Amino acid sequence: MSLMSVMQPHRVLFIPELLGIIFGFVDEDDHVNNACVCKQWSEIALDIIWWEVDDLSRLLALLRPYKIKGRYNLFDGLPDSRDWARFQKYANRVRILRFQQDSDVHYTGLLDDMARTRTTLDMLPNLHTLEWIYEDVDCMERATLFMHPRLRHLIISAPPLRYKEKVSFVLDVCVRAPHLHSLDLRVPYRVQYIETAILELLQGLPDLKKVIFPEFFLTSSIVSELSRMRHINIVQFEYGHEQGFGEEKDVDTFAPVLEQGAFPALWDLAVTARIEHVMRFMNADFAPINLTSLYINTYVEHKPEELHTLLVMLSERCCCLSQLYVLLAHHITGELELVPANQITFAALAPLLSFPNLVTFQVMHKYPVNITLEEIGELACRWPSLESLTLNEEPLVMHEFTLDLRALVPFARHCPKLRRLGLFIDANPIKIPPTLELKPFTALCFLSVGTSRARDPEAVAAFLSYLCPPNCKLEVGVTWTSFGIRSCRLLDDDVRMEVSSRFDAWKSVRNILPVLIQLRSEEREKSRALQEEVEDLRMRTRLLMDKVDIKASDSCVIV
């Protein structure tokens, strides 16, 4: 065999699909090196390098060198046809462009020069996802430079509040990118100031399949408009400063008008509304009863009986429902005293067992769920298909416990598909009888304990190591401060101090647990190997005894 044939790479390394998979596991510096190997590798590596651009300056530098004057960036000369020919070689590879305006750096002049000198209308002709987060009108208007009919996903800020031509801007978006499939709109002010523009935007994007708005933006008018869209299948809102904050009063009344054929493709819906309004909506003649995921958020105080009625209605109307989230987020700072009559009980949750396809459920409330160990056992035993259960693990009233570590055992025993479990427990190992039989979880990835209490971190970690599989993550803390109206994001000082104290104990558990889980896993492997060895010895002994015709009850020595 010649030296040349030995040095030639295997031909499988020239299969583009295989190379793409392999290159997907290396970092950007390696992609640059791969691009220098040969022409075929170069094409594939460059496609990966330029697939997603999250630094606009890197893209602009491809066209022509530029310099910084104060806060402004300027090309060292106007781009000519040769610059554009070189730029296009890389621009054709860009599929995702992400930009977030920095108040200290201005690209307006560069983008204007690009708009004036470009040789083709679409500067990034294969772009399918554009994220453009801006603060001022000048930056907003430059977003349209990268829009074209092949754009499918748009994440964009709403026009600034002072900008009076909001409708004109959204109509421009509809004309330039009419075939969008998903729209993620970030708005830092109330929906009432932009509702008309949003309605125009939805009417101009008939191919939309997914929309994401800030909280409190799914008003009756907007939901009514969405119901008339043929392809819409996901309607969501997101929490947090980045998405924007609306005001609860804008969705105080939730009464969309549904016509025949409403929501023909909808399967995922998230709303902020009172329970009675949700029930009226879902009981309507043309309600989206084929939902598979429903997220209900409310900041109005509701009784457990109302939750029970809601669950009964949904179990009867929405047979396809597989994921249900109910966040009862009402609380008033300084007024956190337990009212037993307002605690969620097992009786209130019992209709969950009547859903034919439900595998994920989350409920959140300021008071702990009043449920016993026996009822937890019944819930787990009757719900073997359960995949995710978050049973109010972070109440703000944190001193009334009905569950301890034993509550985990029924789920490990009866729910083999369970990937996430959240419970509010008093983790006191003293309550664990030594004879308790422990079967480890088979699929658990997340164990969420919220504001639970851990009495003895080392002993708690030792107990959990018997139940938790490797790579299972322990989640601690509260999410109340990350969403909702301002009154719900503020916690009493004593609540914050107690949460912090409990978090410290659970942090110790979290630090110890992975090591103990690994040791426990090794113990099981050794035990399994020992059992196999013992069984092998028994079989060999049995064969030997059969060979010399010795009965098992006989006593003798074989030499």
ZICORFEN-V544930 format. One record per residue. N is the residue number from 1. RES is the residue in one small letter. NEAR is the number of other ideal C-beta (glycine too) atoms within 8 Angstrom. Layout:
n	res	near
N	RES	NEAR
N	RES	NEAR
//
This chain:
n	res	near
1	m	3
2	s	5
3	l	5
4	m	6
5	s	7
6	v	7
7	m	5
8	q	6
9	p	5
10	h	5
11	r	6
12	v	6
13	l	8
14	f	8
15	i	8
16	p	8
17	e	6
18	l	9
19	l	13
20	g	11
21	i	8
22	i	8
23	f	13
24	g	7
25	f	5
26	v	8
27	d	5
28	e	6
29	d	6
30	d	9
31	h	13
32	v	10
33	n	8
34	n	13
35	a	11
36	c	6
37	v	7
38	c	5
39	k	5
40	q	9
41	w	11
42	s	12
43	e	8
44	i	13
45	a	13
46	l	11
47	d	10
48	i	11
49	i	11
50	w	9
51	w	9
52	e	8
53	v	11
54	d	5
55	d	6
56	l	9
57	s	9
58	r	8
59	l	11
60	l	12
61	a	9
62	l	9
63	l	11
64	r	9
65	p	6
66	y	11
67	k	7
68	i	7
69	k	6
70	g	4
71	r	5
72	y	9
73	n	13
74	l	10
75	f	12
76	d	7
77	g	5
78	l	7
79	p	12
80	d	7
81	s	6
82	r	6
83	d	10
84	w	14
85	a	9
86	r	10
87	f	11
88	q	10
89	k	7
90	y	11
91	a	12
92	n	8
93	r	11
94	v	15
95	r	9
96	i	12
97	l	14
98	r	8
99	f	10
100	q	6
101	q	9
102	d	5
103	s	5
104	d	4
105	v	8
106	h	7
107	y	12
108	t	10
109	g	11
110	l	12
111	l	10
112	d	9
113	d	11
114	m	13
115	a	8
116	r	7
117	t	10
118	r	9
119	t	7
120	t	8
121	l	4
122	d	7
123	m	9
124	l	10
125	p	10
126	n	9
127	l	14
128	h	9
129	t	12
130	l	14
131	e	12
132	w	11
133	i	10
134	y	10
135	e	7
136	d	8
137	v	8
138	d	7
139	c	12
140	m	13
141	e	8
142	r	11
143	a	12
144	t	9
145	l	9
146	f	12
147	m	11
148	h	12
149	p	7
150	r	10
151	l	16
152	r	9
153	h	11
154	l	15
155	i	10
156	i	14
157	s	12
158	a	13
159	p	11
160	p	9
161	l	6
162	r	4
163	y	10
164	k	4
165	e	7
166	k	12
167	v	9
168	s	7
169	f	13
170	v	13
171	l	10
172	d	9
173	v	14
174	c	12
175	v	7
176	r	11
177	a	11
178	p	11
179	h	9
180	l	13
181	h	9
182	s	13
183	l	12
184	d	10
185	l	13
186	r	13
187	v	14
188	p	8
189	y	8
190	r	8
191	v	15
192	q	6
193	y	7
194	i	12
195	e	11
196	t	8
197	a	13
198	i	14
199	l	11
200	e	12
201	l	12
202	l	13
203	q	7
204	g	12
205	l	11
206	p	8
207	d	9
208	l	14
209	k	10
210	k	12
211	v	14
212	i	11
213	f	14
214	p	14
215	e	14
216	f	14
217	f	14
218	l	12
219	t	11
220	s	10
221	s	9
222	i	15
223	v	13
224	s	11
225	e	11
226	l	12
227	s	14
228	r	7
229	m	10
230	r	6
231	h	9
232	i	14
233	n	9
234	i	11
235	v	12
236	q	11
237	f	13
238	e	10
239	y	8
240	g	7
241	h	5
242	e	6
243	q	13
244	g	11
245	f	8
246	g	13
247	e	9
248	e	10
249	k	5
250	d	12
251	v	13
252	d	5
253	t	6
254	f	14
255	a	8
256	p	10
257	v	7
258	l	12
259	e	8
260	q	5
261	g	5
262	a	11
263	f	10
264	p	6
265	a	9
266	l	13
267	w	10
268	d	11
269	l	10
270	a	11
271	v	13
272	t	12
273	a	12
274	r	9
275	i	14
276	e	7
277	h	11
278	v	13
279	m	11
280	r	9
281	f	14
282	m	13
283	n	8
284	a	8
285	d	5
286	f	10
287	a	11
288	p	10
289	i	9
290	n	8
291	l	13
292	t	10
293	s	11
294	l	12
295	y	10
296	i	13
297	n	12
298	t	13
299	y	10
300	v	7
301	e	6
302	h	11
303	k	7
304	p	12
305	e	7
306	e	10
307	l	16
308	h	13
309	t	10
310	l	13
311	l	12
312	v	10
313	m	11
314	l	14
315	s	11
316	e	6
317	r	10
318	c	11
319	c	8
320	c	10
321	l	14
322	s	9
323	q	12
324	l	12
325	y	10
326	v	10
327	l	11
328	l	12
329	a	12
330	h	11
331	h	11
332	i	7
333	t	8
334	g	5
335	e	6
336	l	10
337	e	5
338	l	7
339	v	7
340	p	6
341	a	4
342	n	8
343	q	13
344	i	12
345	t	10
346	f	11
347	a	7
348	a	11
349	l	15
350	a	9
351	p	11
352	l	12
353	l	8
354	s	9
355	f	12
356	p	5
357	n	9
358	l	11
359	v	10
360	t	11
361	f	12
362	q	12
363	v	14
364	m	10
365	h	10
366	k	9
367	y	12
368	p	12
369	v	15
370	n	9
371	i	12
372	t	8
373	l	10
374	e	6
375	e	9
376	i	12
377	g	9
378	e	9
379	l	14
380	a	13
381	c	9
382	r	7
383	w	11
384	p	9
385	s	7
386	l	13
387	e	9
388	s	13
389	l	12
390	t	13
391	l	10
392	n	14
393	e	12
394	e	12
395	p	13
396	l	12
397	v	11
398	m	12
399	h	4
400	e	8
401	f	10
402	t	9
403	l	13
404	d	12
405	l	13
406	r	10
407	a	12
408	l	13
409	v	11
410	p	12
411	f	14
412	a	14
413	r	8
414	h	9
415	c	12
416	p	6
417	k	10
418	l	15
419	r	9
420	r	12
421	l	13
422	g	14
423	l	12
424	f	15
425	i	13
426	d	10
427	a	13
428	n	10
429	p	12
430	i	5
431	k	8
432	i	10
433	p	4
434	p	4
435	t	4
436	l	8
437	e	4
438	l	8
439	k	6
440	p	9
441	f	11
442	t	6
443	a	9
444	l	15
445	c	8
446	f	10
447	l	13
448	s	13
449	v	16
450	g	14
451	t	14
452	s	13
453	r	11
454	a	13
455	r	11
456	d	8
457	p	11
458	e	8
459	a	9
460	v	14
461	a	13
462	a	10
463	f	11
464	l	16
465	s	12
466	y	8
467	l	12
468	c	12
469	p	10
470	p	6
471	n	5
472	c	12
473	k	7
474	l	13
475	e	10
476	v	11
477	g	9
478	v	10
479	t	7
480	w	13
481	t	7
482	s	7
483	f	10
484	g	10
485	i	8
486	r	5
487	s	8
488	c	12
489	r	10
490	l	7
491	l	11
492	d	8
493	d	6
494	d	6
495	v	11
496	r	9
497	m	8
498	e	10
499	v	13
500	s	8
501	s	8
502	r	14
503	f	10
504	d	8
505	a	12
506	w	14
507	k	9
508	s	12
509	v	15
510	r	9
511	n	6
512	i	11
513	l	13
514	p	6
515	v	7
516	l	12
517	i	14
518	q	9
519	l	9
520	r	10
521	s	9
522	e	8
523	e	8
524	r	8
525	e	8
526	k	8
527	s	8
528	r	8
529	a	8
530	l	8
531	q	8
532	e	8
533	e	8
534	v	8
535	e	8
536	d	8
537	l	8
538	r	8
539	m	8
540	r	8
541	t	8
542	r	8
543	l	8
544	l	9
545	m	10
546	d	7
547	k	6
548	v	7
549	d	4
550	i	8
551	k	5
552	a	5
553	s	3
554	d	6
555	s	2
556	c	5
557	v	3
558	i	6
559	v	2
//
